[in-house]
């Protein structure tokens, strides 16, 4: 029973079923209301016609009675109102039409006010349902009550058939609307079924597959284009991930291979080895491995969007503190404006500054300059050196993972090639940018991050 109940729940229905059910229910209710209103309109029209027509007939009959006070048989004044009767004050029938000849007075309440017609529907034996108009008339011979009735057997006889016809038409129209809506929704969702099938065929190794963009230009084509954009992004992510894995494997293999080779050689002739030297060499390779792993962990956290607590930091003070933290090969000149603050993760920003200063120190001939200033809503940090600079075609490559220029490898063979990559990812995580900009002399790195609101 529970499973049956779940199947009846709209949440288990398809989009086509839900839309069809909703549209059919709405149209069905609308047709029921329209049918009821139409029947009421027809009913009201018929009885309003009988009312107006009966008013004229009873008025003419009252005038006739007032002038002539007839006896016996009355002539029909209207072909619809064939039932005429004049009743005296004592309750006896004074005159009547041929249709009521020989019958007693009609058993209806006596009109309360003279000259004011009263209308009602009564049952007359042998005549069926009758729409009756009655009026009290004062004549020279006394009070008279005149009745004018129109048989409505045909209306009452066919009323059930008429209602049944209206209901049948409403049901047929509702079913037709449901069928049309179902077909329309099925046709509208056909591109979705095609896209679903194409997406189901895409495996993890197929990064070049895309879904078909249907025509014409509508919401479905927009959806297909959005799916293709998402697939493009996924393909780019997978491509970068594969390249990253390959680079990591290559970078980790070198120190591991060197470490293993050193240990294997030392173990072949342990008595001839200088074990402190072997340990120092192994420690150097271990330090390089530790540096690579640490940098990879930072990249993984930045790529995963791990939330890190931020605080309001004065960038000028941070730069001056980092420049004084250790003695470098070349002097570092700091020119920082006062009050340039931003909401950052301090140790992340220190990592960026350390990477930029280490890079500048590695390539500088005699000096490194660091400036901090405010430009509009941004805080700008620049690090410049007087080295050989960076060629324009290499200014983006240096931010690639594990990519190192020949000069950098020559000056620092132990580097991982991840410092600038990490620095740019940290800048992006703070809503900023890091670029290698044009410079008259040496390299110039420009970091821009949003300033803290006052």
N, C-alpha and C positions, 0 to 999 in steps of 0.2 A: 504493500500500500504506500509506503514511504517513497519507493522508487517511482511509482505511478504519479504520486503527488509532485515529485521533483520534475517529472517530464511535463506536467501541466503548468509549472511555474514559468512565467515569461522570461526569467533570467536564463533559462535553458534553451530558449528558442533562438533560431537564427535571425539575423537582421531582416532578411526577407519576410520571415513569418511575423516578426514583431511589427514591421511597417504595414504589412498587409492586414494584420488583425486590427491595428490601431485605425487605419484608414477605413476598413470595412465597418468597424464599430461606430466610428464617427458618422459615416454616411448613413448607416442603418438608423441611428438615432435621429439624424436630420430628416430622413424620409418618413419615419414614424411621426415626427412632429408635423411635417408638411402634410401627411395624409390626414391626421386629425384635424388640422386647420382647414384643409380642403373640404372634408366632410362637414365640419361645422359651418363653413361658408355656404355649401349647397343647402344644408338644412335650414340655415337662416334665410337664404334667398327664397326658398320655397314657401316658408311660413310667413315671410314678410309680404310675399305676393298674395297669399291667402288672406292675410290681415287687411291689406289695403282693399283687395277686391271684396272681402266680406263687409268691410265698413260701408262701401258704396251700396251693396245689395241690401243690408239691413236698414240703411238710411232711406232707400227708396221704398222698402217694405213698410217702414214706420210711417212715411208720408202717406202711403196708400191707405194704411189702417186709420190714420188720423182723419183722412178726408172722407173715406167711404165706409169704414168699419165693416169689411167684407165678411161674408159667410160662405161656407162651402169650399169649393175648389179654388186654389190660387194658381195663377199662371206663373211659370218659371221666368224670373227676371234675368238670370245669368245662367249660361249652360253648365258652369261648374257648380254653382250653388242650386242644386235641385231639390234640396230638402228645406221646405218652408212651412212654418206653422205659426198660427196666432192663437194665444191662450187667453181666455177671459180672466176676470178678477176672481171668479169662483174656482178656477183651475180647470175648466172644461175647454176643449179644443173648439174654437169658433171657425177656423178656416185652416186649410193645409194644402200643400201641393200634392200632385198625383202620387209622388213617391212615398208620402206619409199618410195617404188616405186610409181611414179606418183605424189608425193608431191613436193611442192615448197621448197625453201631453208628455213631452220629453222630460225625463227626470234629471233636471239640473237645477242648481241653486238659482233663486230669483235675483235678477239684477238689483243692486242696492240703490242706485241713483237713476232717476228718470232722465232719459235722453243720453245716457252714457253707455256705450256698448261695452260688453264684456266678452272676452275671447277665451276659449278653452277647447281641449281635445277630449271627446267623449266616445264611448262605445255605444252604438245604436244597434240593437238586435236586428239581424237581417241586413244591415247596411255596413257593419264593421266600424272601423275607426272613422270619425267624422270631426272635421274642424268646424266648430259651432260658434256663431256670433249671436249674442242675445242682447235685447234692449227693451227697457220698460217705456211704454208710451201712454201718455194721458190723452184720452179722447172724450168726446161728448157723452159717450155711453159708459165711461168708466176707464179703469186702468186695463191696459192690454200688455201682454208680453209677446214680443215677436222673436222668432228663431229663424236663422238662415244658416244652413249647414252644407258643407262640401265634403263628399266622401274622399278619403285619402288612402283608400285601400291599396292603390297601385304603389304609392310611395312607401307605405309600410311593408307591402308585400316584397318589393324589390330592394328594400333597405339592406337586408342581410347579404343579398347578392352583390350590391354595390360596395358594401364594406369589405366583403371577401375579395372583390376585384381590386380594390385599392390596396389591400394587404398583399395580395399576390404580386401586384405591380411593384410594391415596395421591396418585397423579397427578391424578385427577379432583378431589379435595379441594384440592390445591395450585392447580390451574388456577382453581377456583371462588373460592378466597381471593384470588388475583391479580386476577381480574375484579372482585370486589366492592371490593377496595382501590382499584383504578384508578378505578372509578365514584365511590367515596366521595371520593377526593382531587380528582377533577375537579369534583365538586359543591362541595367545600369551597373550592376555588380559584376558583370562578366569580366571587365578588365582586372578586377580584384582577384577573381579566380585564376586568371592567367598569370598575374604577378605572383600569387601564392604558389602556383605550380613551378614557375621559374625560380623562385627563391628556394623552394624545396630541393631543386636540382643542384643548387650551388653548394659545393663542399668546401672544407677549409682550405684546400689547395688551389681552388679556382678563384683567383682574384680578378680575372678579366671578364667575368660574366656580368651582364646587366639585364634588367627587366625591360620589356617592350613598353614604349610610351604610346598609349592609345591616342586616337584622334576622335573627335575634334578637341580643341583646346578648352578643357574644362577642369573641374576639381580632380577627376581621375588622372588626367595627364599631369596635373601638378603633383599629385601623390606619387606617380611613377617617377617623375623627375626628382622628387625629394628622396625616394628610395635609391635612385641611381647615385645621387650626391652622397648619400650615406654609405653606399657600397664603395664609392671612390675613396671616401675617407677611411673606411675600413681597410681597403686595399693599400692605401698609403701607410696606415698604421702597421699592417702586417709586413709590408716591405721594409719599413724602418726597423720593425722588431727583428726581422730576420737579419738585416744588416747589423743591428746592434748585437745580436747573439753571435754572429760571425766575428765581429770585431772583438767582443769580449773573449771569445774562445781563443782568438789569435793573441790578444794581449796577455791573457792568463797563461797561455801555453809557454811563452818565452821564458818568464821567470821560473815557472815550474820545471821546464826542461833544463834550464841552467842549474837550478838547485839540485835536481836529481843527478845531473851529470857530475857536478862537483862532489856530491856525497858518494856516488859510485866509484869515482876515481880515487877518492880518499880511502875508501874501504878496501880497495884492491891492495894497497900497500900502506896500511895504517901506521906501520913503524917509521915510514919515511915522510909522513905528512906533518905539516905545521898546523896542528889542530886549532889553535887560536885564530890563525888566518882563515882556515876553512869555516870556522864559526862566524867570523866577521863577514865573509863573503855570503854565507847562507843567510845571515841576518839582513844583509843588504837586499837580497832577493825577497826575503820575507817582508821587509819594509815596503818594497815596491808592490807586492801582492796586497798588503794591508791598505796601501794608498788607493789601489784600484778598487778594492772591495768597498772601502769607505765612500769613494766617489760614486760608485754604482748604487749604493744604498741611498745616497742623497738624491741621485737622479730618479730612482724608483719612487721615493716619497714625493718628490715634486711632480712626477708624472701621474701619480695616483691622486693628487690633490689633497694630501693629508693636511687638515687644518692645524695651524701652528699659532700659538698666542702671539699677538703683536702688541707693541707699546709705542708711545710717543717718544721719538728719539731726535736729538739735535744732531744733524748730519755733520756740521762743522766740528763739534766736539768729538764725535766718533772718528772722523778722519784724523784729527790731530792726535788722538790717543793711539790710533793704530800706527801712525807714522813714527811716533816716539817709542813704540813697543820694542823695537829691536834695531840694532845698528845694521844698515844696509851697505852694499858695495858703493853706491852713489848716494849723494844727498837727496832728500825728498823735501821739496818746498811746498808748503800748504798755504793756500789763500782761500779762506772760507768766510762767507758772509754770515752775519749774526742772525739767529732766529730762523734758520731754514730747517723746519722740522717735518717729519713724516711718520706715519704709523707703520712700523716695520717689525720684522723679527730680527732682533739685534745680531744674533750669531750668524744668521743668514747673510745679512748685509756686511758683517765683518768678513765672511768668507768671500764675498764678491770683491771687496776692497783688497783683501790679501792676495787674491788671484791676480787682480789688475796690477797691484804694486809689484808682485813677484815677476809678472810678465814684463813690466816696464824695466825693472832692475836688470832682468836677464838680457835685454836688448839695448839699454841705454849706454851712451859713451861716457857722459859725465854728470847727468842730472835728470831728475824726475819731478814733474810739476803736478800738483793735485789742486783743483779748484772746486768750490761748492757755491752755488748761487741759486736764486729763485727766478724762474721765468714763468710768469702768470700763475697757473695752478700747479706747476710742476717744479720739483726740486731737481737740479741738474748737477751731476758730479762728473768731472772730467779728469782723466789720468793721461798725461803726455810724457813722452821721453824724447831724447835727442839721438835715437838710434837710426838705423837704416830705413825704418818705416815698413809699411805693408803695401804690397802691390794691390791696385784696385780689384783685380780678378781674384785675389785671395782673401778679401775682407769678409766674405761670407763663409768661405771654406774653413777658416780658423775656428768657427763655432761648431763645426761638425764633430761628432764624437770620435775620439781617438785620432783625429786628423792633426798632424803637426807639420809645420813647414821645415824644410831642411835646416835652416838657420837655428830654429828652436831645438831640433834634435842634436845639433852639434854643440849648442851651449848647455843643454841639460838632457843628458841621455836617460835619466831616471824618471822623467815626467810621464804622466799617464795620458795626456792629450784630452783630459776631461775638464780642466779648470774653466776655460772660457764657456764650454757647453753648460756647465753647472751655473756659472754666473748669469748667462742669458736666461736660463730657466728660472732662476731666483728672481730676476728682474720681471719676467712675465708673470710669475706668481704674485708679485706685488702690484700688478697692473701697469708695469712700466716697460721700458725697452732698453736694450744695450746694443750699441753698434760700434763698428770701427769706422770713424769719420775721417774726412779729408784733413790733412795737416801739412803745413809748410815744411816741417821737419819731424822726422820720427813717426811713431805710432800715436794715435789719439783715440781713446775709448771714451764714449759718452753714455752715461747712465741717466735715464730719466724715470722718475717715479712720482706719483701724485703727492702733493704736499698735504700735510695735516691741516684740517680746517681750523681756523682760529677759534 
